Amino acid sequence: MASADGFDLPASSRRQGERNSPKSQRTRARILETALRLFVERGYAAASNPAIAEAAGLTRGAMLYHFESREALLEAVIPYIQGERTRLLQEAVASAPHGADRTDHAIDSYWRLLHTPPFVAFAELEAAARTDEALSARLAPARDAFDRAELAEGLFDLVQGADGPRFLASRDLARFMLEGLARARLSHNAAARTADLLAVVKRVARALNRKGSAADLWPSEG
């Protein structure tokens, strides 16, 4: 293959050009979409590179052409999942109805987001990373970016004017209670218990943001 000036391009440059072609980019996107889906449906360990290739309708050779190893796939799929989480989070921030209670909207929205495929896939990666140091190290930048940028400036900016330790405690308590509840497996009266817990999370957030008092955390039944 020759360049525009007539000189032959090195083989590595030709391969890079082929990987940047529209067809190659579509195939790469299909692989990443399939990996995300299989992390949700089968779990991280079962969603091997060959399994992803088969589910994406690709030969093993085609998979190796785009991602020659598990590490190469992770380098691409973690930012992809992170980007999908960020996109959904930004959509939730933008969808707040005019005049809606910001605390309720933030908590209800994040609760819904935690059950979407990108958030479930990332939670699966975090679970696998507890016993996989290499995976944990690869996830660290995405964790940090989400914690510092998205949650600090986005959905959990619950109340204008709230700042300092009370605001940070409100944001973090709401976030981690919701994430823990999303990963729990309630077996008895799950719907009612979940509704009660979500109501308490909202009351705690309001109390910490000076929109309620400690007496409001569990109001007496009159």
N, CA, C and O of each residue as an XYZ file, in Angstrom:
888
protein
N       0.846     -1.195      0.000
C       0.000      0.000      0.000
C       0.879      1.242      0.000
O       1.843      1.316      0.762
N       0.559      2.223     -0.850
C       1.378      3.420     -0.966
C       0.668      4.605     -0.338
O      -0.561      4.672     -0.319
N       1.457      5.539      0.174
C       0.918      6.767      0.716
C       0.592      7.716     -0.412
O       0.815      7.402     -1.581
N       0.056      8.899     -0.061
C      -0.350      9.859     -1.087
C       0.833     10.356     -1.896
O       0.677     10.753     -3.051
N       2.034     10.335     -1.288
C       3.204     10.833     -2.020
C       3.914      9.733     -2.789
O       4.982      9.956     -3.358
N       3.315      8.534     -2.805
C       3.867      7.464     -3.605
C       4.777      6.512     -2.870
O       5.159      5.490     -3.440
N       5.148      6.795     -1.622
C       6.025      5.924     -0.863
C       5.207      4.825     -0.183
O       4.070      5.048      0.233
N       5.794      3.654     -0.079
C       5.125      2.550      0.597
C       5.035      2.837      2.088
O       5.987      3.316      2.705
N       3.876      2.536      2.653
C       3.693      2.700      4.089
C       4.190      1.461      4.823
O       4.064      0.350      4.309
N       4.751      1.635      6.013
C       5.140      0.467      6.813
C       3.924     -0.392      7.132
O       2.791      0.089      7.145
N       4.183     -1.682      7.393
C       3.075     -2.599      7.694
C       2.287     -2.138      8.914
O       1.061     -2.247      8.931
N       2.976     -1.622      9.940
C       2.283     -1.172     11.148
C       1.341     -0.020     10.849
O       0.250      0.053     11.413
N       1.759      0.890      9.956
C       0.896      2.010      9.582
C      -0.310      1.530      8.797
O      -1.417      2.041      8.970
N      -0.094      0.544      7.932
C      -1.221     -0.005      7.181
C      -2.229     -0.637      8.126
O      -3.435     -0.440      7.976
N      -1.733     -1.406      9.109
C      -2.645     -2.046     10.064
C      -3.408     -1.004     10.861
O      -4.602     -1.164     11.115
N      -2.722      0.070     11.260
C      -3.394      1.113     12.021
C      -4.475      1.780     11.183
O      -5.560      2.088     11.677
N      -4.167      1.999      9.913
C      -5.167      2.595      9.032
C      -6.376      1.704      8.859
O      -7.509      2.183      8.828
N      -6.137      0.406      8.747
C      -7.246     -0.532      8.615
C      -8.101     -0.540      9.877
O      -9.327     -0.615      9.797
N      -7.460     -0.462     11.042
C      -8.214     -0.466     12.303
C      -9.026      0.812     12.478
O     -10.009      0.820     13.219
N      -8.635      1.880     11.814
C      -9.360      3.142     11.920
C     -10.423      3.301     10.840
O     -11.094      4.331     10.781
N     -10.581      2.303      9.995
C     -11.590      2.388      8.949
C     -12.982      2.330      9.572
O     -13.137      1.784     10.664
N     -13.999      2.880      8.906
C     -15.361      2.830      9.467
C     -15.825      1.412      9.784
O     -16.447      1.184     10.821
N     -15.530      0.464      8.909
C     -15.945     -0.916      9.160
C     -15.274     -1.457     10.415
O     -15.925     -2.098     11.240
N     -13.987     -1.206     10.560
C     -13.260     -1.686     11.727
C     -13.788     -1.036     13.008
O     -13.913     -1.700     14.037
N     -14.092      0.242     12.942
C     -14.619      0.931     14.116
C     -15.987      0.386     14.506
O     -16.299      0.287     15.693
N     -16.801      0.035     13.524
C     -18.110     -0.563     13.834
C     -17.939     -1.920     14.503
O     -18.658     -2.246     15.447
N     -16.996     -2.703     14.017
C     -16.742     -4.009     14.629
C     -16.239     -3.842     16.056
O     -16.666     -4.559     16.960
N     -15.347     -2.912     16.248
C     -14.809     -2.655     17.586
C     -15.927     -2.222     18.536
O     -15.982     -2.669     19.682
N     -16.813     -1.354     18.056
C     -17.937     -0.910     18.890
C     -18.840     -2.093     19.247
O     -19.337     -2.181     20.370
N     -19.053     -3.013     18.277
C     -19.887     -4.184     18.548
C     -19.255     -5.068     19.618
O     -19.954     -5.620     20.468
N     -17.953     -5.196     19.574
C     -17.258     -5.993     20.593
C     -17.441     -5.368     21.978
O     -17.735     -6.076     22.942
N     -17.270     -4.066     22.083
C     -17.393     -3.404     23.382
C     -18.821     -3.467     23.902
O     -19.036     -3.693     25.093
N     -19.800     -3.270     23.022
C     -21.197     -3.386     23.432
C     -21.513     -4.798     23.916
O     -22.225     -4.984     24.903
N     -20.974     -5.787     23.208
C     -21.215     -7.175     23.593
C     -20.531     -7.506     24.909
O     -21.102     -8.215     25.738
N     -19.329     -7.010     25.114
C     -18.624     -7.250     26.374
C     -19.415     -6.678     27.543
O     -19.568     -7.342     28.569
N     -19.912     -5.469     27.402
C     -20.722     -4.868     28.465
C     -21.931     -5.754     28.763
O     -22.237     -6.031     29.923
N     -22.607     -6.189     27.715
C     -23.806     -6.999     27.916
C     -23.481     -8.332     28.594
O     -24.220     -8.775     29.474
N     -22.396     -8.965     28.195
C     -22.066    -10.256     28.793
C     -21.568    -10.115     30.229
O     -21.783    -11.016     31.041
N     -20.910     -9.010     30.558
C     -20.533     -8.796     31.957
C     -21.790     -8.783     32.832
O     -21.779     -9.274     33.961
N     -22.865     -8.219     32.297
C     -24.127     -8.165     33.041
C     -24.787     -9.534     33.081
O     -25.225     -9.986     34.139
N     -24.859    -10.193     31.929
C     -25.624    -11.440     31.824
C     -24.895    -12.643     32.397
O     -25.529    -13.516     32.988
N     -23.567    -12.711     32.235
C     -22.828    -13.912     32.615
C     -21.817    -13.673     33.724
O     -21.378    -14.621     34.374
N     -21.443    -12.427     33.947
C     -20.397    -12.131     34.917
C     -19.050    -11.973     34.237
O     -18.852    -12.408     33.103
N     -18.128    -11.341     34.950
C     -16.829    -11.005     34.365
C     -16.040    -12.248     33.956
O     -15.502    -12.299     32.850
N     -15.964    -13.243     34.829
C     -15.134    -14.416     34.556
C     -15.661    -15.208     33.360
O     -14.883    -15.665     32.523
N     -16.980    -15.370     33.282
C     -17.565    -16.171     32.204
C     -17.544    -15.434     30.869
O     -17.595    -16.059     29.810
N     -17.469    -14.107     30.921
C     -17.454    -13.317     29.688
C     -16.028    -13.230     29.163
O     -15.436    -12.151     29.120
N     -15.486    -14.366     28.766
C     -14.122    -14.421     28.242
C     -14.069    -13.792     26.857
O     -15.103    -13.545     26.235
N     -12.858    -13.537     26.384
C     -12.729    -12.985     25.033
C     -13.346    -13.887     23.969
O     -14.055    -13.385     23.097
N     -13.102    -15.224     24.005
C     -13.768    -16.084     23.021
C     -15.297    -16.049     23.129
O     -15.993    -16.094     22.115
N     -15.817    -15.970     24.367
C     -17.271    -15.899     24.540
C     -17.825    -14.603     23.970
O     -18.897    -14.591     23.365
N     -17.099    -13.522     24.161
C     -17.526    -12.235     23.610
C     -17.507    -12.280     22.093
O     -18.429    -11.791     21.440
N     -16.455    -12.869     21.528
C     -16.362    -12.983     20.068
C     -17.543    -13.774     19.515
O     -18.158    -13.365     18.530
N     -17.863    -14.902     20.144
C     -18.975    -15.733     19.668
C     -20.287    -14.962     19.749
O     -21.077    -14.982     18.806
N     -20.527    -14.276     20.882
C     -21.777    -13.540     21.049
C     -21.875    -12.375     20.078
O     -22.975    -11.989     19.682
N     -20.737    -11.813     19.689
C     -20.720    -10.697     18.734
C     -20.770    -11.172     17.291
O     -20.824    -10.353     16.373
N     -20.754    -12.488     17.076
C     -20.798    -13.034     15.721
C     -19.493    -12.911     14.981
O     -19.478    -12.750     13.761
N     -18.374    -12.985     15.722
C     -17.052    -12.849     15.124
C     -16.253    -14.130     15.297
O     -16.493    -14.897     16.229
N     -15.315    -14.357     14.410
C     -14.385    -15.454     14.580
C     -13.364    -15.080     15.652
O     -13.191    -13.904     15.973
N     -12.698    -16.077     16.193
C     -11.654    -15.791     17.171
C     -10.542    -14.953     16.553
O      -9.960    -14.096     17.218
N     -10.246    -15.203     15.275
C      -9.221    -14.424     14.598
C      -9.606    -12.954     14.493
O      -8.767    -12.072     14.679
N     -10.871    -12.694     14.197
C     -11.329    -11.306     14.113
C     -11.239    -10.622     15.468
O     -10.888     -9.446     15.559
N     -11.562    -11.370     16.524
C     -11.453    -10.817     17.868
C      -9.996    -10.484     18.190
O      -9.700     -9.417     18.729
N      -9.108    -11.387     17.863
C      -7.684    -11.157     18.132
C      -7.142     -9.987     17.319
O      -6.226     -9.291     17.757
N      -7.702     -9.776     16.155
C      -7.264     -8.650     15.324
C      -7.511     -7.324     16.047
O      -6.692     -6.408     15.984
N      -8.655     -7.238     16.734
C      -9.005     -5.993     17.433
C      -8.475     -5.961     18.865
O      -8.033     -4.916     19.342
N      -8.520     -7.098     19.546
C      -8.063     -7.166     20.937
C      -7.280     -8.461     21.119
O      -7.850     -9.539     21.287
N      -5.972     -8.322     21.080
C      -5.123     -9.512     21.081
C      -5.019    -10.189     22.442
O      -4.492    -11.297     22.545
N      -5.515     -9.533     23.482
C      -5.427    -10.119     24.821
C      -6.563     -9.584     25.688
O      -7.269     -8.647     25.315
N      -6.719    -10.205     26.850
C      -7.707     -9.722     27.816
C      -7.365     -8.300     28.269
O      -8.247     -7.460     28.447
N      -6.085     -8.053     28.449
C      -5.642     -6.737     28.900
C      -5.993     -5.666     27.865
O      -6.428     -4.571     28.224
N      -5.807     -5.979     26.592
C      -6.139     -5.015     25.543
C      -7.633     -4.710     25.526
O      -8.039     -3.565     25.324
N      -8.448     -5.746     25.741
C      -9.896     -5.525     25.795
C     -10.254     -4.631     26.978
O     -11.047     -3.701     26.832
N      -9.677     -4.904     28.150
C      -9.992     -4.105     29.327
C      -9.602     -2.648     29.159
O     -10.295     -1.752     29.642
N      -8.485     -2.411     28.471
C      -8.046     -1.038     28.246
C      -9.087     -0.249     27.460
O      -9.181      0.971     27.598
N      -9.865     -0.942     26.641
C     -10.891     -0.270     25.840
C     -12.266     -0.329     26.482
O     -13.021      0.641     26.418
N     -12.603     -1.463     27.105
C     -13.975     -1.625     27.577
C     -14.241     -0.849     28.865
O     -15.370     -0.411     29.087
N     -13.237     -0.669     29.715
C     -13.467      0.106     30.944
C     -13.808      1.560     30.613
O     -14.796      2.075     31.136
N     -13.024      2.251     29.757
C     -13.437      3.610     29.376
C     -14.786      3.642     28.654
O     -15.539      4.607     28.785
N     -15.086      2.596     27.897
C     -16.372      2.542     27.204
C     -17.516      2.489     28.214
O     -18.479      3.248     28.105
N     -17.409      1.594     29.195
C     -18.451      1.491     30.220
C     -18.530      2.786     31.021
O     -19.619      3.262     31.342
N     -17.369      3.349     31.338
C     -17.339      4.613     32.066
C     -18.047      5.715     31.268
O     -18.794      6.512     31.836
N     -17.815      5.756     29.966
C     -18.472      6.748     29.129
C     -19.977      6.581     29.105
O     -20.719      7.563     29.101
N     -20.428      5.330     29.088
C     -21.870      5.074     29.111
C     -22.473      5.480     30.449
O     -23.576      6.025     30.485
N     -21.771      5.225     31.545
C     -22.267      5.673     32.855
C     -22.371      7.195     32.905
O     -23.361      7.748     33.384
N     -21.340      7.855     32.407
C     -21.335      9.319     32.415
C     -22.469      9.873     31.565
O     -23.137     10.828     31.961
N     -22.686      9.275     30.401
C     -23.771      9.741     29.525
C     -25.117      9.619     30.219
O     -25.914     10.557     30.193
N     -25.377      8.479     30.836
C     -26.649      8.286     31.524
C     -26.803      9.241     32.698
O     -27.893      9.751     32.958
N     -25.706      9.478     33.400
C     -25.743     10.397     34.529
C     -26.065     11.815     34.068
O     -26.873     12.508     34.688
N     -25.434     12.240     32.985
C     -25.689     13.575     32.464
C     -27.133     13.717     31.987
O     -27.744     14.771     32.165
N     -27.678     12.667     31.385
C     -29.072     12.701     30.957
C     -30.003     12.826     32.160
O     -31.014     13.525     32.100
N     -29.654     12.139     33.261
C     -30.480     12.229     34.461
C     -30.446     13.629     35.058
O     -31.468     14.142     35.513
N     -29.268     14.244     35.056
C     -29.148     15.612     35.565
C     -29.998     16.558     34.727
O     -30.689     17.424     35.263
N     -29.944     16.387     33.405
C     -30.658     17.296     32.507
C     -32.162     17.076     32.524
O     -32.919     17.946     32.092
N     -32.607     15.920     33.019
C     -34.029     15.583     32.941
C     -34.819     16.027     34.157
O     -36.013     15.742     34.243
N     -34.194     16.711     35.095
C     -34.904     17.130     36.305
C     -36.079     18.038     35.934
O     -35.874     19.073     35.301
N     -37.297     17.672     36.313
C     -38.457     18.520     35.986
C     -38.359     19.860     36.707
O     -37.839     19.942     37.820
N     -38.854     20.887     36.075
C     -38.840     22.216     36.685
C     -39.643     22.193     37.979
O     -40.790     21.746     38.007
N     -39.032     22.674     39.030
C     -39.706     22.726     40.319
C     -39.670     21.438     41.111
O     -40.220     21.373     42.211
N     -39.028     20.405     40.568
C     -38.975     19.125     41.285
C     -38.059     19.228     42.498
O     -37.111     20.012     42.503
N     -38.344     18.442     43.512
C     -37.463     18.369     44.672
C     -36.142     17.755     44.225
O     -36.120     16.623     43.741
N     -35.053     18.479     44.379
C     -33.763     18.032     43.851
C     -33.260     16.787     44.564
O     -32.630     15.920     43.958
N     -33.545     16.710     45.864
C     -33.114     15.526     46.608
C     -33.832     14.282     46.094
O     -33.208     13.256     45.825
N     -35.162     14.390     45.963
C     -35.921     13.243     45.465
C     -35.470     12.863     44.060
O     -35.292     11.682     43.764
N     -35.283     13.852     43.197
C     -34.886     13.555     41.815
C     -33.518     12.882     41.774
O     -33.319     11.914     41.039
N     -32.578     13.394     42.565
C     -31.237     12.818     42.567
C     -31.259     11.369     43.025
O     -30.656     10.499     42.396
N     -31.947     11.119     44.109
C     -31.952      9.767     44.683
C     -32.743      8.805     43.800
O     -32.291      7.688     43.548
N     -33.909      9.219     43.332
C     -34.692      8.350     42.450
C     -33.935      8.062     41.151
O     -33.950      6.937     40.652
N     -33.276      9.088     40.611
C     -32.547      8.910     39.356
C     -31.365      7.973     39.538
O     -31.155      7.074     38.723
N     -30.595      8.172     40.590
C     -29.424      7.315     40.791
C     -29.855      5.877     41.066
O     -29.194      4.936     40.627
N     -30.949      5.704     41.781
C     -31.457      4.357     42.035
C     -31.798      3.665     40.715
O     -31.492      2.486     40.538
N     -32.426      4.385     39.792
C     -32.728      3.796     38.481
C     -31.445      3.504     37.708
O     -31.315      2.450     37.085
N     -30.503      4.435     37.751
C     -29.259      4.245     37.014
C     -28.504      3.004     37.476
O     -27.889      2.312     36.663
N     -28.546      2.723     38.758
C     -27.813      1.582     39.294
C     -28.303      0.248     38.738
O     -27.627     -0.771     38.878
N     -29.467      0.251     38.112
C     -30.009     -0.978     37.538
C     -29.897     -1.003     36.014
O     -30.426     -1.914     35.377
N     -29.224     -0.027     35.422
C     -28.997     -0.031     33.978
C     -27.742     -0.840     33.662
O     -26.858     -0.954     34.511
N     -27.647     -1.405     32.449
C     -26.495     -2.261     32.116
C     -25.124     -1.644     32.372
O     -24.267     -2.338     32.920
N     -24.853     -0.375     32.010
C     -23.498      0.145     32.270
C     -23.136      0.163     33.761
O     -21.999     -0.137     34.125
N     -24.083      0.509     34.607
C     -23.794      0.539     36.038
C     -23.673     -0.870     36.608
O     -22.828     -1.123     37.466
N     -24.512     -1.785     36.136
C     -24.414     -3.175     36.597
C     -23.095     -3.784     36.133
O     -22.446     -4.504     36.891
N     -22.694     -3.502     34.900
C     -21.429     -4.029     34.379
C     -20.248     -3.510     35.187
O     -19.329     -4.264     35.507
N     -20.272     -2.220     35.516
C     -19.166     -1.661     36.296
C     -19.138     -2.266     37.698
O     -18.062     -2.532     38.234
N     -20.302     -2.485     38.294
C     -20.359     -3.129     39.604
C     -19.794     -4.544     39.542
O     -19.138     -4.999     40.479
N     -20.054     -5.239     38.429
C     -19.506     -6.585     38.245
C     -17.989     -6.542     38.167
O     -17.313     -7.397     38.740
N     -17.447     -5.553     37.461
C     -15.996     -5.395     37.388
C     -15.413     -5.085     38.768
O     -14.361     -5.611     39.131
N     -16.091     -4.238     39.531
C     -15.616     -3.921     40.882
C     -15.614     -5.155     41.772
O     -14.696     -5.347     42.569
N     -16.637     -5.991     41.641
C     -16.689     -7.221     42.431
C     -15.537     -8.148     42.062
O     -14.895     -8.722     42.942
N     -15.271     -8.298     40.771
C     -14.167     -9.151     40.330
C     -12.823     -8.575     40.752
O     -11.881     -9.323     41.014
N     -12.731     -7.261     40.820
C     -11.459     -6.602     41.152
C     -11.034     -6.828     42.596
O      -9.872     -6.604     42.936
N     -11.948     -7.266     43.447
C     -11.580     -7.506     44.852
C     -10.523     -8.590     44.973
O      -9.730     -8.584     45.915
N     -10.508     -9.524     44.022
C      -9.520    -10.604     44.068
C      -8.612    -10.590     42.839
O      -7.930    -11.575     42.557
N      -8.604     -9.490     42.119
C      -7.787     -9.363     40.912
C      -7.092     -8.009     40.968
O      -7.682     -6.987     40.617
N      -5.844     -8.004     41.408
C      -5.131     -6.744     41.598
C      -4.943     -5.984     40.290
O      -5.028     -4.756     40.266
N      -4.693     -6.696     39.222
C      -4.487     -6.035     37.938
C      -5.764     -5.339     37.475
O      -5.720     -4.206     36.996
N      -6.894     -6.017     37.618
C      -8.168     -5.406     37.252
C      -8.467     -4.215     38.151
O      -8.952     -3.187     37.679
N      -8.182     -4.346     39.435
C      -8.400     -3.244     40.373
C      -7.611     -2.009     39.960
O      -8.127     -0.892     40.006
N      -6.360     -2.211     39.555
C      -5.533     -1.089     39.134
C      -6.085     -0.440     37.867
O      -6.028      0.781     37.720
N      -6.622     -1.251     36.950
C      -7.175     -0.698     35.723
C      -8.473      0.077     35.991
O      -8.774      1.046     35.293
N      -9.231     -0.347     36.993
C     -10.482      0.331     37.322
C     -10.271      1.628     38.087
O     -11.131      2.510     38.063
N      -9.136      1.753     38.764
C      -8.916      2.880     39.668
C      -9.135      4.240     39.007
O      -9.816      5.078     39.597
N      -8.596      4.505     37.817
C      -8.822      5.824     37.210
C     -10.301      6.104     36.943
O     -10.753      7.234     37.122
N     -11.055      5.096     36.518
C     -12.484      5.293     36.255
C     -13.232      5.561     37.544
O     -14.100      6.432     37.593
N     -12.902      4.816     38.587
C     -13.519      5.064     39.896
C     -13.269      6.497     40.342
O     -14.186      7.194     40.776
N     -12.014      6.926     40.229
C     -11.637      8.245     40.702
C     -12.328      9.342     39.895
O     -12.812     10.322     40.461
N     -12.373      9.177     38.575
C     -13.004     10.182     37.727
C     -14.482     10.309     38.042
O     -15.012     11.418     38.115
N     -15.149      9.183     38.230
C     -16.585      9.199     38.528
C     -16.835      9.849     39.878
O     -17.765     10.643     40.026
N     -16.013      9.519     40.859
C     -16.197     10.044     42.207
C     -15.929     11.538     42.256
O     -16.704     12.286     42.852
N     -14.843     11.982     41.636
C     -14.439     13.384     41.728
C     -15.284     14.304     40.852
O     -15.706     15.375     41.289
N     -15.525     13.883     39.626
C     -16.182     14.785     38.687
C     -17.691     14.599     38.649
O     -18.445     15.540     38.900
N     -18.126     13.396     38.336
C     -19.541     13.217     38.075
C     -20.401     13.359     39.331
O     -21.400     14.078     39.323
N     -20.017     12.679     40.401
C     -20.848     12.739     41.587
C     -20.694     14.068     42.316
O     -21.655     14.583     42.887
N     -19.491     14.617     42.296
C     -19.277     15.874     43.022
C     -19.986     17.032     42.338
O     -20.453     17.950     43.013
N     -20.079     17.009     40.996
C     -20.607     18.154     40.278
C     -21.937     17.868     39.588
O     -22.537     18.776     39.012
N     -22.394     16.654     39.635
C     -23.578     16.298     38.881
C     -24.780     15.963     39.719
O     -25.340     16.815     40.409
N     -25.171     14.702     39.650
C     -26.451     14.291     40.205
C     -26.567     14.525     41.695
O     -27.654     14.838     42.179
N     -25.478     14.383     42.439
C     -25.566     14.503     43.892
C     -25.194     15.894     44.399
O     -24.835     16.065     45.564
N     -25.283     16.867     43.528
C     -25.246     18.257     43.968
C     -26.679     18.571     44.409
O     -27.427     19.249     43.705
N     -27.037     18.071     45.575
C     -28.446     17.983     45.945
C     -29.116     19.333     46.189
O     -30.244     19.560     45.752
N     -28.427     20.214     46.878
C     -29.086     21.440     47.310
C     -28.172     22.622     47.073
O     -27.033     22.619     47.541
N     -28.635     23.621     46.368
C     -27.828     24.823     46.160
C     -27.548     25.469     47.520
O     -28.439     25.605     48.359
N     -26.314     25.856     47.709
C     -25.939     26.487     48.960
C     -25.439     25.526     49.999
O     -24.881     25.950     51.011
N     -25.624     24.220     49.775
C     -25.116     23.235     50.734
C     -23.633     23.043     50.493
O     -23.204     22.860     49.354
N     -22.850     23.083     51.557
C     -21.425     22.881     51.379
C     -20.839     22.311     52.662
O     -21.538     22.105     53.654
N     -19.529     22.062     52.611
C     -18.839     21.594     53.794
C     -19.177     20.166     54.151
O     -19.708     19.423     53.325
N     -18.869     19.773     55.395
C     -19.035     18.378     55.806
C     -20.460     17.858     55.687
O     -20.661     16.689     55.356
N     -21.450     18.699     55.949
C     -22.833     18.215     55.873
C     -23.194     17.826     54.441
O     -23.827     16.794     54.217
N     -22.794     18.651     53.470
C     -23.089     18.330     52.075
C     -22.372     17.058     51.646
O     -22.964     16.182     51.016
N     -21.085     16.966     51.994
C     -20.319     15.785     51.598
C     -20.889     14.527     52.240
O     -20.977     13.478     51.602
N     -21.278     14.641     53.511
C     -21.866     13.480     54.189
C     -23.185     13.093     53.541
O     -23.472     11.907     53.372
N     -23.996     14.095     53.175
C     -25.277     13.814     52.526
C     -25.063     13.088     51.206
O     -25.707     12.074     50.936
N     -24.157     13.611     50.385
C     -23.885     13.014     49.078
C     -23.366     11.595     49.210
O     -23.862     10.678     48.556
N     -22.364     11.420     50.060
C     -21.724     10.105     50.163
C     -22.648      9.087     50.821
O     -22.695      7.931     50.400
N     -23.384      9.507     51.852
C     -24.286      8.573     52.511
C     -25.361      8.105     51.545
O     -25.649      6.911     51.462
N     -25.957      9.049     50.812
C     -26.985      8.661     49.844
C     -26.405      7.734     48.785
O     -27.000      6.706     48.461
N     -25.248      8.095     48.247
C     -24.660      7.289     47.186
C     -24.373      5.866     47.648
O     -24.775      4.906     46.991
N     -23.682      5.729     48.771
C     -23.236      4.394     49.169
C     -24.374      3.545     49.731
O     -24.340      2.319     49.625
N     -25.377      4.183     50.325
C     -26.546      3.413     50.748
C     -27.281      2.862     49.530
O     -27.720      1.712     49.531
N     -27.412      3.681     48.499
C     -28.102      3.224     47.287
C     -27.310      2.119     46.592
O     -27.883      1.124     46.150
N     -25.997      2.294     46.498
C     -25.180      1.264     45.845
C     -25.223     -0.044     46.623
O     -25.306     -1.117     46.025
N     -25.166      0.035     47.949
C     -25.245     -1.185     48.753
C     -26.598     -1.863     48.614
O     -26.677     -3.087     48.512
N     -27.665     -1.068     48.609
C     -29.001     -1.636     48.468
C     -29.186     -2.271     47.094
O     -29.838     -3.307     46.968
N     -28.611     -1.651     46.065
C     -28.733     -2.202     44.711
C     -28.045     -3.558     44.591
O     -28.469     -4.401     43.800
N     -26.999     -3.772     45.360
C     -26.259     -5.031     45.281
C     -26.775     -6.082     46.259
O     -26.346     -7.236     46.227
N     -27.699     -5.674     47.127
C     -28.268     -6.620     48.095
C     -29.293     -7.506     47.394
O     -29.775     -7.198     46.303
N     -29.606     -8.606     48.053
C     -30.611     -9.508     47.517
C     -31.656     -9.740     48.603
O     -31.609    -10.740     49.320
N     -32.600     -8.808     48.716
C     -33.666     -8.954     49.700
C     -34.614    -10.055     49.234
O     -35.042    -10.066     48.080
N     -34.936    -10.965     50.121
C     -35.770    -12.098     49.721
C     -37.188    -12.022     50.273
O     -38.101    -12.610     49.693
N     -37.395    -11.309     51.384
C     -38.718    -11.242     51.999
C     -39.273     -9.835     51.876
O     -38.635     -8.872     52.299
N     -40.463     -9.714     51.297
C     -41.151     -8.427     51.197
C     -40.223     -7.363     50.606
O     -40.159     -6.241     51.108
N     -39.504     -7.721     49.535
C     -38.429     -6.881     49.017
C     -38.912     -5.511     48.548
O     -38.257     -4.504     48.815
N     -40.040     -5.461     47.859
C     -40.503     -4.185     47.299
C     -40.819     -3.182     48.404
O     -40.408     -2.024     48.326
N     -41.540     -3.614     49.423
C     -41.916     -2.703     50.513
C     -40.703     -2.279     51.321
O     -40.580     -1.113     51.698
N     -39.813     -3.215     51.589
C     -38.613     -2.867     52.358
C     -37.730     -1.898     51.587
O     -37.164     -0.970     52.164
N     -37.611     -2.117     50.272
C     -36.810     -1.211     49.451
C     -37.417      0.193     49.445
O     -36.693      1.182     49.560
N     -38.738      0.280     49.311
C     -39.401      1.581     49.320
C     -39.163      2.304     50.642
O     -38.919      3.510     50.655
N     -39.234      1.568     51.761
C     -38.983      2.177     53.072
C     -37.553      2.702     53.172
O     -37.322      3.802     53.673
N     -36.599      1.910     52.693
C     -35.200      2.316     52.782
C     -34.919      3.537     51.909
O     -34.179      4.430     52.322
N     -35.496      3.588     50.715
C     -35.308      4.748     49.853
C     -35.893      6.005     50.490
O     -35.328      7.091     50.369
N     -37.025      5.850     51.167
C     -37.623      7.002     51.853
C     -36.712      7.508     52.959
O     -36.580      8.715     53.159
N     -36.079      6.580     53.681
C     -35.173      6.981     54.754
C     -33.945      7.693     54.181
O     -33.488      8.690     54.739
N     -33.412      7.179     53.066
C     -32.255      7.831     52.437
C     -32.602      9.277     52.096
O     -31.786     10.173     52.312
N     -33.794      9.514     51.570
C     -34.207     10.880     51.230
C     -34.303     11.748     52.481
O     -33.880     12.904     52.475
N     -34.852     11.195     53.539
C     -34.978     11.981     54.775
C     -33.617     12.325     55.354
O     -33.395     13.438     55.830
N     -32.707     11.358     55.310
C     -31.348     11.622     55.815
C     -30.685     12.724     55.001
O     -30.060     13.622     55.564
N     -30.819     12.660     53.671
C     -30.215     13.678     52.810
C     -30.788     15.050     53.129
O     -30.044     16.029     53.194
N     -32.097     15.135     53.329
C     -32.712     16.426     53.657
C     -32.218     16.944     55.001
O     -31.912     18.128     55.143
N     -32.141     16.051     55.988
C     -31.709     16.477     57.311
C     -30.284     17.014     57.281
O     -29.984     18.039     57.894
N     -29.404     16.311     56.558
C     -28.011     16.748     56.495
C     -27.857     18.034     55.687
O     -26.901     18.784     55.883
N     -28.795     18.285     54.783
C     -28.745     19.504     53.984
C     -29.648     20.601     54.547
O     -30.028     21.528     53.832
N     -29.984     20.490     55.822
C     -30.743     21.517     56.542
C     -32.162     21.715     55.981
O     -32.729     22.803     56.078
N     -32.707     20.675     55.410
C     -34.092     20.763     54.939
C     -35.009     19.903     55.807
O     -36.188     19.729     55.499
N     -34.467     19.381     56.866
C     -35.257     18.572     57.772
C     -34.491     18.399     59.061
O     -33.352     18.851     59.177
N     -35.097     17.755     60.022
C     -34.445     17.548     61.310
C     -34.318     16.057     61.583
O     -34.881     15.221     60.877
N     -33.562     15.752     62.626
C     -33.376     14.350     62.994
C     -34.699     13.698     63.317
O     -34.847     12.492     63.121
N     -35.672     14.457     63.810
C     -36.974     13.893     64.163
C     -37.756     13.441     62.927
O     -38.715     12.676     63.030
N     -37.327     13.929     61.751
C     -38.029     13.559     60.513
C     -37.534     12.251     59.915
O     -38.120     11.757     58.952
N     -36.459     11.678     60.471
C     -35.872     10.490     59.827
C     -36.871      9.318     59.790
O     -36.949      8.590     58.800
N     -37.607      9.155     60.849
C     -38.639      8.119     60.847
C     -39.857      8.670     61.581
O     -40.023      8.435     62.778
N     -40.703      9.398     60.872
C     -41.835     10.036     61.537
C     -42.762      9.020     62.169
O     -42.962      7.922     61.649
N     -43.323      9.407     63.301
C     -44.248      8.500     64.004
C     -45.510      8.338     63.178
O     -45.937      9.250     62.470
N     -46.084      7.174     63.285
C     -47.308      6.900     62.546
C     -48.485      7.346     63.413
O     -48.771      6.767     64.461
N     -49.143      8.379     62.946
C     -50.188      8.982     63.760
C     -51.484      8.231     63.734
O     -52.447      8.639     64.382
